[in-house]
Amino acid sequence: MDLFLSRCLSAIAHALEHEVLTTPKPGLVDRRNNGSHPDMNPLLFDRSAKALLPYFEAFLKTTAALSEDFFLPTLRPLGITAEVAMRAATGGINTHKGMIFNLGLVSCAALRLVQKKGQQALHANDLSSLQDLLKVNGQELTGELHAASAKPDGPSVGTDSHGQKMHEAYGVTGARGEAQRGYPCLFQEALPALQTYRRQYEGRDLPQALTLCRLILCLEDTALLKRGGPARQRLFHQRVQRLLASADPKFPNQVLKDLFALDDWAIERNLSPGGAADLLAVTLFLEELLQEGTS
């Protein structure tokens, strides 16, 4: 189990690095620009990731020491501490809050599943069981949103979560809902899409950027909704749909040009699909683990 834990930690580090360096990403920090985030850059993300790696290791070691499948409540205090460390490393800027939750939850579920099966690797035929384990851990997440909204003192009492505020404003459940459903956008959309794009395009950037576009269309992205509201979110989705429909592997330079144009369009409107970026990193994490499972 120590071997698989080390593999998980290595895959987490790689996923955090490769997500931020994927270029171009519409409205997000990448090698081309800072997206819709004038207070961020890749070096800040690198500093944040390095500060968080010991906490991801603590998540994994804590999960490995537990005997139950419902481990999320035990990890939550660690997650709060990790967020404090992230903000200390970044001068108060939220670089990876969603990543702490999503990548932490999925990596620990992968560890717990492999531990239960007595394996040293994650295999493709384990993914259905992994989704089931994630549903177990996400079972209370949307209920917490509903309960917070129903407090007699009014909405948002006791929380500064923009996900909570978007739930109260628009009824969406965001990352919590995706986790409670076992991450269907990750397993049924992003992972298969990434595998297809890897076969169609050379290099890392285009397969990963196009997978990000698929996630943008699939997710209830509260980061995007917060910045643009439903109207601009719909416009963003329409542009992403057109880009994906026209993307032709025979003309990768044109696909790249269209992605640059989408990036410029998003920045002009201060839009940023941060939730999709989080799940792109989780997709890359699982891709690396699955590759090790076939070697």
C-alpha positions in Angstrom: 0.0 0.0 0.0 2.9 2.4 0.6 3.8 1.9 -3.1 0.4 2.9 -4.3 0.2 5.8 -1.9 3.5 7.1 -3.3 2.1 6.6 -6.8 -1.0 8.6 -5.9 1.1 11.5 -4.5 3.3 11.6 -7.6 0.2 11.6 -9.8 -1.3 14.4 -7.8 1.9 16.5 -8.2 1.9 15.9 -11.9 -1.8 16.6 -12.3 -1.5 20.0 -10.5 1.5 20.9 -12.8 0.0 19.7 -16.1 -3.3 21.3 -15.5 -2.0 24.9 -15.0 0.5 24.5 -17.9 -2.1 23.3 -20.3 -2.3 26.0 -23.0 -4.6 27.6 -24.0 -7.4 27.4 -21.5 -10.3 29.9 -21.9 -10.2 32.5 -19.1 -7.8 30.4 -17.0 -4.1 30.8 -16.0 -1.8 29.1 -18.4 1.6 29.6 -20.2 0.0 32.1 -22.6 -1.5 34.6 -20.1 -3.2 34.9 -16.6 -6.7 34.5 -18.1 -9.3 36.4 -16.2 -7.1 36.4 -13.0 -4.8 39.4 -12.9 -3.7 38.4 -9.4 -2.5 34.9 -10.5 0.2 33.3 -12.6 1.7 29.9 -13.1 4.5 30.5 -10.5 1.8 31.3 -7.9 0.1 28.0 -8.7 3.4 26.2 -8.4 4.0 27.7 -5.0 0.5 26.8 -3.9 0.8 23.2 -5.2 4.1 22.7 -3.3 2.5 24.0 -0.1 -0.4 21.6 -0.6 1.4 18.4 -1.3 2.1 17.5 2.3 -1.6 17.9 3.0 -2.5 15.6 0.1 -0.1 13.1 1.6 -1.8 13.5 5.0 -5.2 12.9 3.3 -3.9 9.6 1.8 -2.2 8.4 5.0 -5.3 9.2 7.1 -7.5 7.3 4.7 -5.1 4.3 4.6 -5.3 4.1 8.4 -9.1 4.0 8.4 -11.2 0.8 8.2 -14.4 2.4 6.8 -15.4 3.5 3.3 -17.0 6.7 4.5 -13.8 8.6 5.1 -14.8 12.2 4.1 -15.9 13.4 7.5 -12.5 12.4 8.9 -10.7 14.3 6.2 -12.6 17.6 6.4 -10.6 19.2 9.3 -7.5 18.4 7.3 -9.0 20.1 4.3 -9.7 23.2 6.2 -6.0 23.3 7.4 -4.9 22.7 3.9 -6.8 25.7 2.7 -5.2 27.9 5.4 -1.8 26.7 4.2 -2.7 27.5 0.6 -3.7 31.0 1.4 -0.6 31.5 3.5 1.5 30.4 0.5 -0.3 32.7 -2.0 -0.9 35.8 0.1 -4.6 35.0 0.5 -5.4 34.1 -3.1 -7.6 31.1 -3.8 -5.6 29.0 -6.3 -6.6 25.5 -5.3 -9.6 25.4 -3.0 -11.7 23.3 -5.4 -8.7 21.1 -6.1 -8.2 20.3 -2.4 -11.8 19.0 -2.3 -12.0 17.2 -5.7 -8.5 15.8 -6.0 -8.3 15.0 -2.4 -11.6 13.1 -2.4 -10.9 11.1 -5.6 -7.3 10.3 -4.7 -8.4 9.0 -1.3 -11.2 7.0 -2.8 -8.8 5.4 -5.3 -6.4 4.5 -2.4 -9.2 3.1 -0.3 -10.5 0.9 -3.2 -7.1 -0.4 -4.1 -6.5 -1.1 -0.4 -9.8 -3.1 -0.1 -9.0 -5.1 -3.2 -5.5 -5.9 -2.0 -4.0 -4.5 -5.2 -1.0 -2.2 -5.9 -2.6 -0.4 -8.9 -5.9 1.0 -10.2 -7.3 -0.7 -13.3 -9.9 0.4 -15.8 -12.3 -2.3 -14.5 -12.1 -0.7 -11.1 -13.7 2.6 -12.2 -17.3 1.6 -11.6 -16.5 0.6 -8.0 -14.5 3.8 -7.6 -17.7 5.8 -8.6 -19.7 3.8 -6.1 -17.2 4.6 -3.3 -17.3 8.3 -4.2 -21.1 8.3 -4.0 -20.8 6.8 -0.5 -18.6 9.7 0.5 -20.7 12.3 -1.3 -24.0 11.2 0.2 -24.6 14.2 2.5 -23.0 17.0 0.4 -26.1 18.5 -1.4 -28.2 18.0 1.8 -25.7 20.4 3.5 -26.4 23.0 0.8 -30.2 22.7 1.2 -29.9 22.8 5.0 -27.7 25.9 5.0 -30.2 27.7 2.6 -33.1 26.8 4.9 -31.6 28.3 8.1 -34.1 30.7 9.7 -31.6 33.5 9.9 -31.6 33.7 6.1 -29.4 32.5 3.2 -25.6 32.0 3.5 -25.6 32.2 7.3 -22.4 30.7 8.5 -20.8 30.2 5.1 -18.7 32.3 2.7 -18.8 29.6 0.0 -19.6 30.9 -3.4 -20.9 27.4 -4.2 -23.5 27.9 -1.4 -24.4 31.4 -2.7 -24.8 30.1 -6.3 -27.1 27.3 -4.9 -29.2 29.9 -3.2 -29.3 32.1 -6.3 -29.8 29.6 -9.0 -30.5 26.2 -7.4 -27.3 24.5 -8.7 -25.3 22.1 -6.6 -21.9 22.5 -8.3 -18.9 20.5 -7.1 -20.9 19.0 -4.2 -23.6 17.7 -6.6 -21.0 16.3 -9.0 -19.3 14.5 -6.1 -22.6 13.1 -4.7 -23.4 11.7 -8.1 -20.1 9.9 -8.3 -18.5 12.4 -10.7 -20.3 11.4 -13.9 -18.6 14.3 -15.9 -15.2 12.8 -14.9 -15.9 9.2 -15.6 -18.4 9.3 -18.4 -17.2 12.4 -20.2 -13.7 13.6 -19.5 -11.7 10.3 -19.2 -13.1 8.8 -22.4 -12.7 12.2 -24.2 -9.1 12.5 -23.1 -8.3 9.0 -24.4 -9.8 9.8 -27.8 -8.0 13.2 -28.1 -4.7 11.6 -27.1 -5.0 9.4 -30.2 -6.1 12.2 -32.4 -3.6 15.0 -31.5 0.1 15.2 -30.7 1.5 16.7 -27.5 -0.3 17.4 -24.3 -2.0 20.8 -24.9 -4.7 20.1 -27.4 -6.0 16.9 -25.9 -6.1 18.5 -22.5 -7.6 21.8 -23.7 -10.3 20.0 -25.6 -11.1 17.7 -22.6 -11.4 20.9 -20.6 -14.0 22.1 -23.1 -16.0 18.9 -22.7 -16.0 19.5 -18.9 -17.1 23.1 -19.4 -20.2 21.8 -21.1 -20.9 19.0 -18.7 -20.4 20.6 -15.3 -22.5 23.0 -13.2 -19.5 25.3 -12.8 -20.3 27.7 -10.0 -17.0 29.6 -10.6 -18.2 30.4 -14.2 -21.8 31.1 -13.0 -20.5 33.5 -10.3 -18.6 35.6 -12.8 -21.1 35.6 -15.7 -24.5 34.6 -14.4 -26.7 32.2 -16.5 -26.8 34.4 -19.6 -23.1 34.6 -20.1 -22.7 31.0 -19.1 -25.0 30.1 -21.9 -23.1 32.2 -24.4 -19.8 30.6 -23.2 -21.3 27.1 -23.7 -22.5 28.0 -27.2 -19.0 29.1 -28.2 -17.5 26.0 -26.7 -20.0 23.8 -28.5 -19.2 25.4 -31.8 -15.5 25.0 -31.2 -15.8 21.3 -30.4 -18.1 20.7 -33.4 -15.6 22.3 -35.8 -12.5 20.8 -34.3 -10.8 18.6 -36.9 -7.7 16.5 -36.0 -6.5 17.0 -39.6 -6.1 20.7 -38.9 -4.6 21.0 -35.4 -3.3 24.5 -36.0 -6.9 25.7 -36.7 -8.1 24.1 -33.5 -5.3 25.9 -31.6 -6.3 29.2 -33.3 -9.9 28.6 -32.3 -8.9 27.9 -28.7 -6.8 31.2 -28.6 -9.9 33.1 -29.8 -12.1 31.5 -27.2 -9.5 32.4 -24.5 -9.5 36.0 -25.7 -13.3 36.1 -25.7 -13.5 34.7 -22.2 -10.9 37.2 -20.8 -12.7 40.1 -22.4 -15.8 39.1 -20.4 -14.0 38.2 -17.2 -15.2 34.5 -17.4 -13.3 31.6 -15.9 -14.4 28.0 -15.7 -12.5 27.1 -12.5 -14.6 24.1 -11.7 -13.8 22.5 -15.1 -10.1 23.2 -14.5 -10.3 21.3 -11.2 -11.8 18.3 -12.8 -9.2 18.5 -15.7 -6.6 17.9 -13.0 -8.5 15.0 -11.5 -8.8 13.5 -15.0 -5.0 13.8 -15.5 -4.5 12.2 -12.1 -6.7 9.2 -12.9 -5.1 8.9 -16.4 -1.7 8.5 -14.8 -2.9 5.9 -12.3 -4.6 3.9 -15.0 -1.5 4.0 -17.2 0.5 2.5 -14.2 -2.2 -0.1 -13.9 -1.6 -1.4 -17.4 2.2 -1.4 -17.2 
